[in-house]
């Protein structure tokens, strides 16, 4: 799914204890596989006080999106959703709960075969297990020997994000873009912990960043004088329409 989004990754390790700040900037630009043009919104009241929320391509006579909302102002999505490509072919389906993507989201190829399944429930479980671990001030922003992802370090981690991240369909169909700033800690065992959003855009984009972070395997921990240390990173992910 690497060609479905634009990411500009800003990795910012800071030096500790008043030393000069150093910035390492990595940029990766990947355009969405497609974009949506003009469309019409069709809303129908249901008997259970919810609303059927459809996005229609009136010119080509097909549905781009269908789902339910429990509120229109503000728009609160709940229940199953289905998205189609601009040509009307199946693209993605999944569920929202109070505007949050959850459970399994499936993405399809042009033949209607599932090519990716995203498990947002596993993301929420990751945040419960590793999202708020108490380490106090026992971390550094830059170790003498930095944490290493895979064989090539940060460059390989950027490739990992490109390979696993998708441009969520609701922001895609609404031409929404923005920068999601997150931070995380690679602890003394190499586990990613305390992943969180520092500057968010919306529920879909924010949770997608956390989902990809939750997939990270163990790193080689950072070290100072041979001893492993907790190292904090800050990452800015730009979702950008062409």
ABEGO torsion letter per residue (X at the ends): XAAABBBBBBBBBBBBGGBBBBBBBBBBBBBBABBBBBBBBBBBBBAAGBBBBBBBBAAAGBBABBBBBABAOBBBBBEBBBBBBAAGBBABBEBBBGGBBBEBBBBBBAAGBBABBBBAAAAAAAAAAAABBBAEABBBABBABBBBBEAAEAAAAAAAAAAABBBBAAAAAAGBBEBBBBBBBBBAAGBBBGBBBABBABAAAAAAAAAAAAABBBBBBBBBGGBBBBBBBBBBBBBBBX
